């Protein structure tokens, strides 16, 4: 399963957070962005419980202030069953 997660963080900590998240095997893409959110993260996880775990981990990282999760839908680009 894939999920896009948008992160908001305290100003000035974007690069530090990106460096930390790059070390996580579930993170398949990460970019700093401008706008309401500061960081775009694409994660791969095996189950909906895997998503719960990823969000919990992100929310416990110092200087991340909020997360917004966008799970990819099966049958609409989210699996080989499309």
NUKOLNU-504669 format. One record per residue: residue number from 1; y, z, x of N, C-alpha, C in turn. Coordinates in steps of 0.05 Angstrom, whole numbers. Layout:
num,npy,npz,npx,capy,capz,capx,cpy,cpz,cpx
NUM,Y,Z,X,Y,Z,X,Y,Z,X $
...
***
This chain:
num,npy,npz,npx,capy,capz,capx,cpy,cpz,cpx
1,-24,0,17,0,0,0,25,0,18 $
2,46,-12,7,71,-13,21,93,0,5 $
3,111,12,18,135,24,5,159,20,23 $
4,181,13,10,207,13,24,220,39,18 $
5,231,52,38,244,78,35,272,76,47 $
6,292,82,31,320,83,40,327,112,46 $
7,339,116,69,346,142,78,376,145,81 $
8,386,169,74,413,177,80,412,199,100 $
9,429,199,120,429,219,140,457,229,147 $
10,458,251,161,484,260,170,496,240,190 $
11,522,235,188,535,215,205,530,221,235 $
12,525,200,250,521,202,278,492,207,287 $
13,474,211,268,446,217,275,427,193,270 $
14,438,170,262,422,147,254,403,139,277 $
15,414,135,301,397,125,323,376,145,331 $
16,382,171,330,363,191,336,340,191,316 $
17,347,189,291,326,188,270,309,163,272 $
18,322,140,277,307,115,280,287,117,303 $
19,296,128,326,278,131,349,254,149,341 $
20,259,170,327,238,188,319,218,174,300 $
21,228,159,280,211,146,261,195,123,273 $
22,205,110,294,191,89,307,164,98,318 $
23,162,123,324,137,134,336,115,139,315 $
24,122,136,290,102,141,268,86,116,263 $
25,60,118,263,43,95,259,46,82,232 $
26,53,97,212,56,86,184,81,69,181 $
27,101,73,199,126,58,198,121,30,209 $
28,125,9,193,120,-18,202,146,-33,207 $
29,168,-23,196,194,-35,201,216,-14,197 $
30,237,-15,212,259,4,209,285,-9,219 $
31,306,-6,204,332,-17,210,354,1,201 $
32,375,3,217,400,16,208,414,-4,189 $
33,426,6,168,440,-10,149,467,2,141 $
34,484,-14,129,510,-4,119,509,-2,89 $
35,524,17,78,526,19,49,519,48,41 $
36,509,51,17,502,77,6,481,91,23 $
37,463,75,35,441,86,51,446,79,80 $
38,434,94,98,438,90,127,415,76,141 $
39,391,81,132,367,70,146,348,59,125 $
40,337,35,132,316,22,116,290,25,131 $
41,269,35,117,243,39,129,222,26,112 $
42,204,11,124,181,0,110,157,15,120 $
43,141,27,102,117,42,110,93,31,97 $
44,70,35,110,44,27,100,28,52,97 $
45,15,55,74,-1,79,69,-24,71,51 $
46,-45,86,52,-70,79,38,-70,85,8 $
47,-56,106,0,-57,115,-28,-30,125,-37 $
48,-27,129,-64,-3,142,-73,2,170,-60 $
49,-20,184,-55,-17,210,-41,-6,206,-13 $
50,-13,183,-1,-2,177,26,29,174,24 $
51,38,162,2,67,160,-1,80,187,-4 $
52,67,205,-20,77,232,-23,80,245,4 $
53,60,242,21,60,254,47,83,243,64 $
54,87,216,64,108,204,79,135,214,71 $
55,140,215,45,166,224,35,170,253,43 $
56,150,270,41,152,298,49,159,300,79 $
57,146,284,95,152,284,124,181,276,129 $
58,190,254,116,218,245,120,238,266,111 $
59,232,279,88,251,298,78,253,323,96 $
60,233,327,112,233,350,130,245,344,158 $
61,252,319,163,264,312,188,293,321,188 $
62,301,335,209,328,345,210,348,322,209 $
63,369,326,194,392,307,190,386,285,171 $
64,362,283,159,358,265,136,366,281,112 $
65,385,271,96,395,286,73,383,277,47 $
66,374,252,45,361,243,20,343,218,26 $
67,325,214,7,307,191,9,307,177,-18 $
68,302,151,-18,299,135,-43,275,116,-38 $
69,254,120,-53,229,105,-49,226,82,-68 $
70,217,59,-58,213,35,-73,184,25,-68 $
71,164,35,-83,137,26,-79,134,-3,-87 $
72,119,-18,-72,113,-46,-78,92,-47,-100 $
73,96,-64,-120,77,-67,-142,54,-85,-135 $
74,30,-76,-142,6,-93,-139,10,-117,-159 $
75,1,-140,-150,3,-164,-167,30,-177,-166 $
76,48,-165,-152,75,-177,-149,84,-176,-120 $
77,65,-183,-102,71,-183,-74,60,-159,-59 $
78,48,-140,-73,39,-115,-60,10,-115,-51 $
79,-5,-137,-56,-33,-137,-47,-43,-166,-45 $
80,-67,-169,-36,-80,-195,-34,-89,-205,-62 $
81,-87,-188,-82,-94,-196,-109,-72,-210,-124 $
82,-51,-218,-110,-27,-229,-124,-34,-255,-139 $
***
